[in-house]
Amino acid sequence: MADFDEIYEEEEDEERALEEQLLKYSPDPVVVRGSGHVTVFGLSNKFESEFPSSLTGKVAPEEFKASINRVNSCLKKSLPVNVRWLLCGCLCCCCTLGCSMWPVICLSKRTRRSIEKLLEWENNRLYHKLCLHWRLSKRKCETNNMMEYVILIEFLPKTPIFRPD
């Protein structure tokens, strides 16, 4: 005898299986690391603008470089202010019991959010049409135990278009 109160989720299982199958065949994301000389809370003062070979045929090198330059100009505007506040916070840290570090923490978070918004704009403008997704991600450094922010360029699966008959 069948259980009438049991809920079957066949459609969700099929969609999940299709999504997992598409993700399984997508290539590994491209990692664009910071290449600057100054790093504040894991965020470097510029990102590498060299065109990765794995993006050949996916995006024009000029578009890639323009996007990286937009991110680097955002960092160029905000990171010197962050460094000044960091130095001021470190000098006054003992007197303020650590409260002098809050401005640099808030400014660093604001810088990350502005870069994330910029990348979201870039995705909506161009990269989602090319089945690519750019995002800021925190990763462990290769050389030490520190964390750093990198730009991940993920390949989105091409979803088939279903047309109702």
C-alpha positions in Angstrom: 0.0 0.0 0.0 1.4 3.4 -1.0 2.0 6.1 1.6 -0.2 9.0 0.6 1.4 11.4 3.0 4.9 11.0 1.5 6.1 13.7 -0.8 8.1 12.9 -3.9 10.4 15.5 -5.3 11.2 14.0 -8.7 11.5 17.3 -10.6 13.9 18.8 -8.0 16.1 15.7 -8.1 16.2 15.7 -11.9 17.2 19.4 -11.9 19.8 18.9 -9.2 21.3 15.9 -11.1 21.4 18.0 -14.4 23.1 20.9 -12.6 25.7 18.5 -11.0 26.4 16.9 -14.3 27.0 20.3 -16.0 29.2 21.5 -13.1 31.2 18.3 -13.3 32.3 19.1 -16.9 33.1 22.7 -16.3 36.8 23.6 -16.2 38.6 24.7 -13.0 38.3 28.5 -12.3 41.0 30.9 -13.3 42.7 32.6 -10.3 44.0 36.1 -10.7 46.2 36.9 -7.7 47.3 40.2 -6.3 50.6 41.4 -7.6 51.1 44.6 -5.6 53.7 45.5 -3.0 51.2 46.5 -0.2 48.6 44.2 1.3 46.0 45.3 3.8 43.9 42.6 5.5 44.6 40.2 2.6 43.7 42.7 -0.2 46.6 43.6 -2.4 47.0 47.1 -3.9 46.7 45.7 -7.5 45.9 42.5 -9.4 47.9 40.8 -12.2 46.8 42.1 -15.6 48.5 39.4 -17.7 45.9 37.6 -19.8 45.6 33.9 -18.7 45.9 31.4 -21.5 42.9 29.4 -20.3 40.6 32.3 -21.2 41.7 32.3 -24.8 38.7 32.1 -27.0 36.3 33.0 -24.2 37.0 36.7 -23.7 39.1 39.3 -25.6 42.4 40.2 -24.0 41.4 43.9 -24.2 38.2 43.3 -22.3 40.1 41.3 -19.6 42.7 44.0 -19.2 40.0 46.7 -19.1 38.2 44.9 -16.3 41.4 44.3 -14.3 42.3 48.0 -14.8 38.9 49.1 -13.4 39.5 46.9 -10.3 43.0 48.2 -9.9 41.9 51.9 -10.2 39.3 51.2 -7.5 42.1 49.8 -5.3 44.4 52.7 -6.2 41.9 55.2 -4.9 41.1 53.4 -1.6 44.1 51.5 -0.4 46.4 54.5 0.4 43.7 55.8 2.8 43.5 52.3 4.3 47.3 52.2 4.8 47.3 55.6 6.5 44.5 54.6 8.9 46.3 51.3 9.5 49.5 53.1 10.5 47.5 55.5 12.7 45.6 52.6 14.3 48.8 50.7 15.0 50.4 53.7 16.7 47.4 54.4 18.9 46.5 50.7 19.5 47.8 50.5 23.0 46.2 53.7 24.2 42.8 52.9 22.7 42.8 49.2 23.6 42.5 48.3 19.9 39.6 50.6 19.1 41.8 52.6 16.8 41.8 49.6 14.4 38.1 49.9 13.7 38.3 52.6 11.0 40.8 50.6 8.9 38.7 47.4 9.3 35.6 49.3 8.1 37.4 50.9 5.2 38.8 47.6 4.2 35.3 46.1 4.2 34.1 49.0 2.2 36.9 48.5 -0.4 36.0 44.8 -0.7 32.3 45.6 -1.2 33.1 48.2 -3.9 35.2 45.7 -5.8 32.4 43.1 -5.4 29.9 45.6 -6.8 32.3 46.4 -9.7 32.7 42.8 -10.5 28.9 42.3 -10.3 28.5 45.1 -12.8 31.1 43.6 -15.1 29.3 40.2 -14.9 26.0 41.7 -15.8 27.5 43.9 -18.5 29.5 41.3 -20.3 30.8 38.2 -18.6 27.5 36.3 -17.9 26.8 36.6 -21.7 30.1 34.8 -22.2 29.3 32.1 -19.6 31.9 33.5 -17.2 31.5 34.7 -13.6 34.0 37.0 -11.8 34.0 37.1 -8.0 36.3 38.1 -5.2 37.3 35.2 -3.1 39.4 34.6 0.0 42.1 31.9 -0.5 45.1 30.6 1.4 48.4 31.9 0.1 50.6 29.4 -1.7 53.8 30.4 0.2 52.5 30.8 3.7 49.5 30.3 6.0 48.1 33.8 5.4 44.8 34.5 3.6 44.6 36.6 0.5 41.8 37.9 -1.7 41.9 36.8 -5.3 39.7 37.2 -8.3 38.1 33.9 -9.4 36.9 33.6 -12.9 34.5 30.7 -13.0 33.1 29.0 -16.1 29.3 28.9 -16.1 27.7 25.8 -17.6 25.7 26.5 -20.8 22.1 25.5 -19.9 20.0 24.0 -22.6 17.0 26.0 -23.6 13.8 24.1 -23.2 10.9 25.3 -25.3 7.4 24.3 -24.4 5.5 22.8 -27.3 
